Amino acid sequence: MPDQGVAYQLHLASGLLSWDDHAQQLLGVSTLALSSQQRVMQRVHPNDLDKLKDHWFGDSPVGQPECLALRIRQDNGGWLSIHDLSPGVLLSAEGRLRVGVWRVT
């Protein structure tokens, strides 16, 4: 499964997340657990939580990709190692969006 990933959009105002259709299958995490920033944060390894918050909610300029290694608890209780690759925060009709890809490592 290495070198596979799923794209996401995090709506910063609401905390809602949109994922590629195959996110649940690739990550081993239910669709409900991936539906919001708060639900995802409940699955992130405690040692990685603050790093992900900084990564998602920091104002990185578009075009300067950031990469963060983290672990997420799967539905089966195991930990999946991923890299969050994000080119930054974009402005859209719905407000500010963080876009990125979770790549399984």
Secondary structure in CASP SS format (residue, H / E / C, confidence):
PFRMAT SS
TARGET T0000
AUTHOR 0000-0000-0000
METHOD secondary structure of the structure
MODEL  1
M C 1.00
P C 1.00
D C 1.00
Q E 1.00
G E 1.00
V E 1.00
A E 1.00
Y E 1.00
Q E 1.00
L E 1.00
H E 1.00
L C 1.00
A C 1.00
S C 1.00
G C 1.00
L E 1.00
L E 1.00
S E 1.00
W E 1.00
D C 1.00
D C 1.00
H C 1.00
A H 1.00
Q H 1.00
Q H 1.00
L H 1.00
L H 1.00
G C 1.00
V C 1.00
S C 1.00
T C 1.00
L H 1.00
A H 1.00
L H 1.00
S C 1.00
S E 1.00
Q H 1.00
Q H 1.00
R H 1.00
V H 1.00
M H 1.00
Q C 1.00
R C 1.00
V E 1.00
H C 1.00
P C 1.00
N C 1.00
D C 1.00
L H 1.00
D H 1.00
K H 1.00
L H 1.00
K H 1.00
D H 1.00
H H 1.00
W H 1.00
F H 1.00
G C 1.00
D C 1.00
S C 1.00
P C 1.00
V C 1.00
G C 1.00
Q C 1.00
P C 1.00
E E 1.00
C E 1.00
L E 1.00
A E 1.00
L E 1.00
R E 1.00
I E 1.00
R E 1.00
Q C 1.00
D C 1.00
N C 1.00
G C 1.00
G C 1.00
W E 1.00
L E 1.00
S E 1.00
I E 1.00
H E 1.00
D E 1.00
L E 1.00
S E 1.00
P E 1.00
G E 1.00
V E 1.00
L E 1.00
L E 1.00
S E 1.00
A C 1.00
E C 1.00
G E 1.00
R E 1.00
L E 1.00
R E 1.00
V E 1.00
G E 1.00
V E 1.00
W E 1.00
R E 1.00
V E 1.00
T C 1.00
END
